[in-house]
Amino acid sequence: METCRCEAVRRWVPSLLKILISVVVGALLLAGLYTLFKDTILPTLQSRIQNLFNYSG
């Protein structure tokens, strides 16, 4: 019985590690994109939109 349980764990551990690593990498990518948008893209976009609506012709 113990051998069966050990074999099952050996099969599941690599899959669980892959899933865990994927979740961590995805979270890091999302955090990086959020920081990029917050600091760089959104202020530039906001100023461009304000300049568009303040156009005096």
N, C-alpha and C positions, 0 to 999 in steps of 0.2 A: 504494500500500500504506500509506504514512504517513497519508494522508487517512482511510482506513478506521479505522485505529487511533485517530486523533484523534476521530473521530465516536463511536466506541465509548466512549471516555473521557468525552466530553461527555454521553453518555446515562447513564453509571453514577455520575458524581460527585454529582449531586443526590440520588440514591437512597442512596448511601453516607453522605452528610451527614445525611440524615433519620434513618437508622438510628443513626448515632453520637450525634446529639443526643438521640434517644429513650433510648438506653442511659444517657447521662449524666444526663438528667432523672430516669429511673427510679431510678438509684443514689442521687441526691440525695433523692428522696422516701423511699426505703427507709431511708436514714440518718436522716432527720428523724423518721420513725415509730419507729425503734429508740430514738432519744434520748427521744422523748416517752414511750414505754412504760417505758423504763428509769428515768427520773427522776420521772415523775408518776403513771402508772397502776399500775405494779407495786407500789410501796410502799403506796399506798392500798388496793389489792386485798389485799395481804398482811396489813395491819392489820385489815381487815374480816373476813378468814377467821379470823385469830387470835381476834378478839372473838367470832366465832360459836362457836368451839369452847370458849372460856373462859366461856360463858354459865352463870351460877350459878342461874338460875331464880328 
